[in-house]
Every structure is written in structure tokens, then in C-alpha cells.
Amino acid sequence: MFTTETQSHRENEDDRDPRTGSVIGAAIEVHRHLGPGLLESAYEECLCHELHLRGISFRRQVDLPVEYKGLKLDCGYRLDLIVNEEVVVELKCVEKVLPVHEAQLLTYMQLTGKRVGLLINFNVPLLTRGITRRVL
């Protein structure tokens, strides 16, 4: 079991923005138990389970059509999670978050009309260093 986060830090995250604080808390719990180094799909499965245990509403692997000049195109894009119908959550397990990953999150937010997004990279020793929060 990994113990890299403190209770007081989680409370501070929750105090900042209740829309994202609960998701961040759930992600920290998953990371505490699993640590870095697994596949993204394992973290997604465990995060969904943790959200369910906490009674947090979410949709997983949500189809995201691209709209172009009034035409909806199914290009195969899928959002990892939408939490409480207001937060886009994009999960990664990469050595380093790149600008393209942040651009992906912002594009998904724009396409869905959601104003809040989280990019969570589980491949870090301390999860708080792998979290990027964006608000449009």
C-alpha cells in the first residue's frame, strides 16, 4: 500500500473546488493503493470503482462525435470519464504530460461544452504532481 498523500492535503483540494475535489480524492485513493507503473486501463477501472463506492455519478468511455459545419462525424473519439455531468476527466499513464495531452483535454471540454476538466497522470510518485485542472 502506498501512502504518499496526507489527509490535510486532500481536504485542501476538496475546499478549492467541490466539482473536482471529490474526483481528485478518489484518484489519490487509487494511487495510494496501486502506485505508479500500471496500464491506464487498470487505473480507469479502479477509479470508476472508487467513484462508485463514494456515490459519485459518472459516465465512462463516452462517445464524442466531432461536429463540423452542422455535420456530426463519428471519428472514434471517447472521453475517459464525465463526472457528475460537469467534469471531463482524461486519464494518462505516461512518463511526462505533454502539451498535446493538455490540448486533448481542452478540445474535449470544448466539444462537450463542459467548463471543467482534469488531466490525471497516474505514472508519478506523488499523484498531486500528475494532476492538471483546467477551467474554460
Residue pairs with C-beta under 8 A, 6 or more apart in sequence:
1 32
1 33
2 31
2 32
2 33
2 34
2 35
3 32
4 31
4 32
4 125
4 126
4 127
5 28
5 31
5 32
5 126
5 127
5 128
9 128
10 24
10 25
10 28
13 20
13 21
13 24
13 25
13 128
14 21
14 22
14 24
14 25
15 21
17 116
17 133
19 84
19 86
19 87
19 116
20 87
20 116
20 118
20 133
22 54
22 56
22 83
23 51
23 56
23 83
23 87
23 89
23 118
24 118
24 120
24 131
25 54
26 47
26 50
26 51
26 54
26 56
27 47
27 50
27 120
27 122
27 127
27 131
28 127
28 128
29 50
30 43
30 46
30 47
30 50
30 122
31 43
31 122
31 127
33 46
34 42
34 43
34 46
34 122
36 93
36 122
36 123
36 124
36 125
37 93
37 123
38 93
38 122
39 93
40 91
40 92
40 93
40 122
43 91
43 93
43 122
44 60
44 80
44 81
44 91
47 81
47 91
48 58
48 60
48 81
51 58
51 81
51 83
52 58
56 83
56 84
57 83
57 84
57 85
58 81
58 82
58 83
58 84
58 89
59 81
59 82
59 85
60 80
60 81
61 78
61 79
61 80
62 78
62 79
62 81
62 82
63 74
63 77
63 78
64 77
64 78
64 79
64 108
64 111
64 112
65 72
65 73
65 74
65 75
65 77
66 72
66 73
66 75
66 77
66 111
67 73
67 111
77 108
77 111
79 88
79 89
79 90
79 108
79 112
80 89
80 90
80 91
81 88
81 89
81 91
82 88
82 89
82 112
82 114
83 89
86 114
86 115
86 116
87 114
87 116
87 117
87 118
88 105
88 108
88 109
88 112
88 114
88 116
88 117
88 118
89 117
89 118
89 120
90 101
90 104
90 105
90 108
90 117
90 118
90 119
90 120
91 120
91 122
92 101
92 119
92 120
92 121
92 122
92 123
92 130
93 121
93 122
93 123
94 101
94 121
94 123
95 123
97 119
97 121
97 130
97 132
101 119
101 121
102 119
102 132
102 134
105 117
105 118
105 119
105 132
105 134
106 117
106 134
106 136
108 114
108 117
109 115
109 116
109 117
109 134
109 136
110 136
115 135
115 136
116 133
116 134
116 135
116 136
117 133
117 134
117 135
117 136
118 131
118 132
118 133
118 134
119 131
119 132
119 134
120 127
120 130
120 131
120 132
121 130
121 131
121 132
122 130
123 130
124 130
